[in-house]
Amino acid sequence: MFDKSLTQESTENQERALIYLYCIYRERKRMDWTVSLQNAINYVEDHLTEEIDYKEVAKMANSSLFNFQRIFNILCGFSLGEYIRNRRLSISGSELCSSHLKVIDVALKYGYDSPESFCRAFVRFHGITPSQARVNGENLKSFSPLSVKLILDGGCIMDYRIEKTDEMKVISKKEWFTTDMGLNKKEIPKFWTKCNQDGSSDRILKHMDKNSVFKDAILGICFENQMKDDKFAYCIGCVSDDKDIDKDLSIQTLEPSTWVVFNCIGAMPEALQNLLEKIYKEFFPSSEYKPSGKYEIEVYPEGDISSKDYKCEMWVSVEKK
């Protein structure tokens, strides 16, 4: 006689095995991501007395400069530049206290052009001058090197979908912003306010192709693949094939791309900023995808962006790890 209970038990065991294998897969992805980030930090620590190329640091983490800066800022709460500066000032304080090196020599060693600029930074960090540090070493502040550890924190579920798009033309207003994500939380909203007040947003909307994948939404686009020194291009725009545009607007081309798309609900810009933090903290470390280093698109449909019920989307161009 056929025993249904045995079949049911076998099916349950298979499901448990699949869940177990999936968990192993996810944690391996997290470990790969953790190791890459630690490699970047180790590179910084090994080159604190040299001029540090941020692109090389990002390369150690298998990331674009834009995304590494974002990930670093989200995880640590301060920028890569702040980390390097604080580490240098911390070590220089210890060296002044424990050696007979001249202040000018320590200043030059850690990248300062003059004793005066070094002294100002030193006072801001330690609260005392370099000269006082030789006598009052106990008043020095310490800023320890980062150590990346894997911490399992809940089983968070994030809804997303995958989209694929062909080449698109975007009419937009472009501005350049620093890769310091802490500053961008204030500067990019200011750019939106300016464009809304001076009529730029309305002029852009006149060109909108409502048959595009974004329908009637206005877009905020991070062009990660457009870097100028330590700045990236950010545009307010819409999809359009129009060629007759105002001189202060530009036509940008988006390459065919694969996107991971997240829904966002809440008042702007806080809700979107919180979503970005979750994407980089929770989704990418364990996902089969990674940012492609090309684009991020904020998709804003018409509505009250200050409402707690406002709905928009975040599109991140990705590739398989």
C-alpha positions as CSV (number, residue, x, y, z in Angstrom):
1,M,0.0,0.0,0.0
2,F,1.2,3.5,-0.9
3,D,2.1,5.5,2.3
4,K,1.3,9.2,1.8
5,S,3.0,10.1,5.0
6,L,6.4,8.9,3.7
7,T,6.0,11.0,0.6
8,Q,5.0,14.1,2.6
9,E,8.0,13.6,4.9
10,S,10.3,13.2,1.9
11,T,9.0,16.5,0.4
12,E,9.4,18.3,3.7
13,N,13.0,17.1,3.9
14,Q,13.7,18.3,0.4
15,E,12.3,21.7,1.2
16,R,14.5,21.9,4.3
17,A,17.5,21.0,2.3
18,L,16.8,23.6,-0.3
19,I,16.3,26.3,2.4
20,Y,19.6,25.2,4.0
21,L,21.4,25.4,0.7
22,Y,19.9,28.8,0.0
23,C,21.0,30.1,3.4
24,I,24.6,28.9,2.7
25,Y,24.5,30.6,-0.7
26,R,23.4,33.9,0.8
27,E,26.0,33.8,3.6
28,R,28.7,33.1,1.1
29,K,27.7,36.1,-0.8
30,R,27.8,38.1,2.4
31,M,31.3,36.8,3.1
32,D,32.5,37.7,-0.3
33,W,31.2,41.2,0.1
34,T,32.7,41.5,3.6
35,V,36.2,40.3,2.5
36,S,36.1,42.8,-0.4
37,L,35.3,45.7,1.9
38,Q,38.0,44.6,4.4
39,N,40.6,44.5,1.5
40,A,39.8,48.1,0.7
41,I,40.2,49.2,4.3
42,N,43.5,47.3,4.6
43,Y,44.7,49.1,1.4
44,V,43.9,52.5,3.1
45,E,45.7,51.5,6.3
46,D,48.8,50.4,4.3
47,H,49.0,53.8,2.4
48,L,48.1,56.3,5.1
49,T,51.5,58.1,4.6
50,E,51.0,58.3,0.8
51,E,48.5,60.1,-1.5
52,I,45.6,57.7,-1.6
53,D,43.8,57.2,-4.9
54,Y,40.1,56.6,-4.0
55,K,39.6,54.8,-7.3
56,E,42.2,52.2,-6.3
57,V,40.5,51.8,-2.9
58,A,37.2,51.1,-4.6
59,K,38.9,48.7,-7.0
60,M,40.1,46.7,-4.0
61,A,36.4,46.3,-3.0
62,N,35.5,45.2,-6.6
63,S,33.3,48.3,-6.8
64,S,32.9,51.6,-8.6
65,L,34.1,54.7,-6.8
66,F,30.5,56.0,-6.6
67,N,29.1,52.8,-5.0
68,F,32.1,52.3,-2.7
69,Q,31.7,55.8,-1.3
70,R,28.0,55.2,-0.8
71,I,28.4,51.8,0.8
72,F,31.2,53.1,3.1
73,N,29.2,56.1,4.2
74,I,26.0,54.1,4.8
75,L,27.8,51.4,6.9
76,C,30.2,53.7,8.8
77,G,28.2,56.9,9.2
78,F,31.2,59.0,7.8
79,S,32.9,59.4,4.5
80,L,36.0,57.7,3.2
81,G,37.8,61.1,3.3
82,E,36.8,61.6,7.0
83,Y,38.0,58.1,7.8
84,I,41.4,58.7,6.2
85,R,41.8,62.1,7.8
86,N,40.8,60.9,11.3
87,R,43.2,57.9,11.1
88,R,46.1,60.2,10.0
89,L,45.4,62.6,12.8
90,S,45.1,59.8,15.4
91,I,48.4,58.3,14.4
92,S,50.2,61.6,14.1
93,G,49.2,62.4,17.7
94,S,50.7,59.2,18.9
95,E,53.9,59.8,16.9
96,L,54.3,63.4,18.3
97,C,53.8,62.1,21.8
98,S,56.2,59.2,21.5
99,S,59.0,60.5,19.3
100,H,61.2,63.6,18.7
101,L,59.9,64.2,15.2
102,K,59.4,67.9,14.2
103,V,55.8,69.1,13.7
104,I,56.6,70.0,10.1
105,D,58.0,66.5,9.4
106,V,54.8,64.8,10.8
107,A,52.6,67.3,8.9
108,L,54.3,66.4,5.6
109,K,54.3,62.7,6.3
110,Y,50.5,62.7,6.6
111,G,49.7,64.8,3.6
112,Y,49.5,68.4,5.0
113,D,51.1,71.2,2.9
114,S,52.1,73.3,5.9
115,P,52.5,73.1,9.7
116,E,49.6,75.7,9.9
117,S,47.0,73.6,8.1
118,F,48.2,70.5,10.1
119,C,47.9,72.4,13.3
120,R,44.3,73.6,12.6
121,A,43.2,70.0,11.7
122,F,45.0,68.6,14.7
123,V,43.3,71.1,17.1
124,R,39.9,70.3,15.6
125,F,40.5,66.6,16.2
126,H,42.4,66.4,19.4
127,G,41.4,69.7,21.1
128,I,45.1,70.6,21.7
129,T,48.0,71.8,19.5
130,P,50.7,69.5,18.2
131,S,53.2,71.2,20.6
132,Q,50.9,70.5,23.6
133,A,50.6,66.9,22.5
134,R,54.2,66.3,23.4
135,V,53.5,67.3,27.0
136,N,49.8,66.4,27.4
137,G,49.7,63.1,25.6
138,E,47.0,61.8,27.9
139,N,44.6,64.3,26.3
140,L,45.0,62.8,22.8
141,K,42.1,61.2,21.0
142,S,42.3,57.8,19.3
143,F,40.5,56.8,16.1
144,S,40.9,53.0,15.6
145,P,41.1,51.3,12.3
146,L,37.9,49.7,10.9
147,S,37.5,45.9,11.0
148,V,34.6,44.5,9.0
149,K,32.7,41.7,10.7
150,L,29.8,39.6,9.4
151,I,26.8,40.1,11.7
152,L,23.5,38.3,11.0
153,D,20.7,40.7,11.8
154,G,17.2,39.4,11.2
155,G,15.7,37.9,8.2
156,C,14.6,41.0,6.3
157,I,12.4,40.7,3.3
158,M,12.7,43.3,0.5
159,D,10.3,43.2,-2.4
160,Y,11.8,43.9,-5.8
161,R,11.5,43.2,-9.5
162,I,13.9,42.9,-12.4
163,E,13.4,45.1,-15.4
164,K,15.3,45.2,-18.7
165,T,15.4,48.3,-20.9
166,D,16.7,49.2,-24.3
167,E,18.7,52.4,-25.0
168,M,16.8,55.5,-23.9
169,K,17.3,59.2,-24.4
170,V,16.8,61.5,-21.5
171,I,16.3,65.3,-21.6
172,S,17.5,66.7,-18.3
173,K,19.1,69.4,-16.2
174,K,22.5,68.3,-15.1
175,E,24.5,69.2,-12.0
176,W,27.8,67.8,-10.5
177,F,27.9,66.6,-6.9
178,T,30.6,65.2,-4.6
179,T,30.7,61.5,-3.9
180,D,30.4,62.4,-0.2
181,M,26.9,60.9,0.4
182,G,26.5,62.8,3.7
183,L,26.6,66.1,1.9
184,N,24.4,64.8,-0.9
185,K,21.5,64.2,1.5
186,K,21.2,68.0,1.7
187,E,22.6,69.2,-1.7
188,I,20.5,67.1,-4.1
189,P,17.2,68.1,-2.4
190,K,18.3,71.7,-2.8
191,F,18.9,71.1,-6.5
192,W,15.4,69.8,-6.8
193,T,14.0,72.8,-5.0
194,K,15.9,75.2,-7.3
195,C,14.7,73.4,-10.4
196,N,11.1,73.5,-9.2
197,Q,11.3,77.2,-8.3
198,D,13.0,78.5,-11.5
199,G,10.7,76.5,-13.8
200,S,13.3,74.0,-15.1
201,S,11.2,71.1,-13.9
202,D,8.2,72.3,-15.9
203,R,10.3,72.9,-19.0
204,I,11.6,69.3,-18.7
205,L,8.1,67.8,-18.3
206,K,7.0,69.4,-21.6
207,H,9.2,66.9,-23.4
208,M,8.0,63.8,-21.5
209,D,7.3,60.6,-23.4
210,K,4.4,59.2,-21.4
211,N,4.6,55.9,-23.3
212,S,8.0,55.1,-21.8
213,V,8.6,52.6,-19.1
214,F,8.5,55.4,-16.6
215,K,5.1,56.8,-17.8
216,D,4.4,60.2,-16.4
217,A,7.1,60.3,-13.8
218,I,9.9,62.8,-13.5
219,L,13.3,61.2,-12.9
220,G,16.3,61.9,-10.7
221,I,19.3,60.1,-12.3
222,C,22.7,59.4,-10.8
223,F,25.2,58.9,-13.7
224,E,27.8,56.8,-11.9
225,N,29.6,56.4,-15.1
226,Q,30.1,60.1,-15.5
227,M,32.8,61.1,-13.0
228,K,34.8,64.3,-12.9
229,D,37.5,64.2,-10.3
230,D,35.6,63.2,-7.2
231,K,32.2,64.3,-8.5
232,F,29.4,62.5,-10.3
233,A,26.6,63.8,-12.6
234,Y,23.1,64.0,-11.3
235,C,20.2,64.9,-13.6
236,I,16.6,65.8,-13.2
237,G,14.9,64.7,-16.4
238,C,12.4,62.5,-18.4
239,V,12.6,60.0,-21.3
240,S,12.1,61.8,-24.6
241,D,13.2,61.6,-28.2
242,D,12.9,65.4,-28.7
243,K,15.9,67.2,-30.1
244,D,14.8,70.8,-29.9
245,I,15.6,71.7,-26.3
246,D,16.6,74.8,-24.3
247,K,20.3,75.5,-24.2
248,D,20.6,74.9,-20.4
249,L,19.2,71.4,-20.8
250,S,21.0,68.4,-22.2
251,I,20.3,65.1,-23.9
252,Q,21.7,62.0,-22.0
253,T,21.8,58.5,-23.3
254,L,21.1,55.5,-21.1
255,E,22.6,52.3,-22.4
256,P,20.5,49.0,-22.5
257,S,20.5,47.9,-18.9
258,T,19.2,45.4,-16.4
259,W,17.6,47.0,-13.3
260,V,16.6,45.9,-9.9
261,V,13.5,48.0,-8.9
262,F,12.3,48.7,-5.4
263,N,9.1,50.4,-4.3
264,C,9.3,53.3,-1.8
265,I,6.5,54.6,0.3
266,G,6.8,57.7,2.5
267,A,7.7,61.4,2.5
268,M,10.6,62.5,0.4
269,P,13.6,62.7,0.6
270,E,13.8,60.8,3.9
271,A,11.9,57.7,2.7
272,L,14.1,57.2,-0.3
273,Q,17.3,57.8,1.7
274,N,16.2,55.1,4.2
275,L,15.4,52.8,1.3
276,L,18.9,53.3,-0.2
277,E,20.4,52.4,3.1
278,K,18.5,49.2,3.2
279,I,19.3,48.3,-0.4
280,Y,23.1,48.6,0.3
281,K,23.0,47.1,3.8
282,E,20.6,44.2,3.3
283,F,19.9,43.5,-0.4
284,F,23.2,43.7,-2.3
285,P,25.4,41.9,0.3
286,S,23.4,38.7,-0.1
287,S,22.0,39.1,-3.6
288,E,23.2,37.5,-6.8
289,Y,23.4,41.0,-8.3
290,K,25.7,43.9,-7.7
291,P,25.5,47.5,-8.9
292,S,26.8,47.9,-12.5
293,G,28.4,51.2,-11.8
294,K,26.3,52.9,-14.5
295,Y,23.0,54.5,-13.2
296,E,20.5,54.9,-10.4
297,I,17.1,56.3,-11.2
298,E,14.6,57.8,-8.7
299,V,11.2,57.6,-10.3
300,Y,8.8,60.2,-9.0
301,P,5.1,60.1,-10.2
302,E,2.9,63.1,-9.8
303,G,1.7,63.5,-6.2
304,D,2.4,65.1,-2.8
305,I,6.0,64.1,-2.0
306,S,5.6,65.2,1.6
307,S,2.8,62.7,2.2
308,K,3.6,59.6,4.3
309,D,1.6,57.6,1.6
310,Y,3.5,59.0,-1.4
311,K,4.8,56.1,-3.7
312,C,7.8,56.2,-5.9
313,E,10.5,53.7,-7.2
314,M,14.2,53.3,-7.0
315,W,15.9,51.7,-10.1
316,V,19.5,50.5,-9.8
317,S,21.3,49.2,-12.8
318,V,22.9,45.8,-12.0
319,E,24.9,42.9,-13.2
320,K,25.4,39.4,-12.0
321,K,28.2,38.9,-9.4
